[in-house]
Amino acid sequence: MQRLERDVGLTAETLALFIRFWLTITPPLPNDAQAAAQMKGRERFEGFVEALGRRLQKGQSFLREVPEDIHRQKPGGET
């Protein structure tokens, strides 16, 4: 149960941080560029879903990679 709680918390924090970053740095598009951007967004989303599907089929998990990344870091944030 503790592992599930940790994973859900990590997922929520990751998503919140990404959304804050994305909203902070993404400038609004002019009206004449929105249709092309939407089409490119759909294309990228399809690629994301395909990559996610491949990872899940292989049994790969971002949440399992996080402790490995933290373990590799030296004290003081050095890698």
ChimeraX attribute file (.defattr): number of C-alpha atoms within 10 A of each C-alpha:
attribute: neighborCount
match mode: 1-to-1
recipient: residues
	/A:1	6
	/A:2	7
	/A:3	8
	/A:4	9
	/A:5	10
	/A:6	12
	/A:7	14
	/A:8	13
	/A:9	12
	/A:10	14
	/A:11	14
	/A:12	12
	/A:13	12
	/A:14	11
	/A:15	12
	/A:16	12
	/A:17	12
	/A:18	12
	/A:19	11
	/A:20	10
	/A:21	11
	/A:22	11
	/A:23	11
	/A:24	9
	/A:25	8
	/A:26	8
	/A:27	8
	/A:28	9
	/A:29	9
	/A:30	7
	/A:31	7
	/A:32	8
	/A:33	10
	/A:34	12
	/A:35	10
	/A:36	9
	/A:37	12
	/A:38	11
	/A:39	11
	/A:40	12
	/A:41	12
	/A:42	11
	/A:43	11
	/A:44	12
	/A:45	12
	/A:46	12
	/A:47	12
	/A:48	12
	/A:49	11
	/A:50	12
	/A:51	12
	/A:52	14
	/A:53	13
	/A:54	12
	/A:55	13
	/A:56	11
	/A:57	9
	/A:58	9
	/A:59	8
	/A:60	13
	/A:61	11
	/A:62	9
	/A:63	13
	/A:64	10
	/A:65	11
	/A:66	12
	/A:67	10
	/A:68	10
	/A:69	10
	/A:70	11
	/A:71	11
	/A:72	11
	/A:73	11
	/A:74	9
	/A:75	8
	/A:76	6
	/A:77	7
	/A:78	7
	/A:79	10
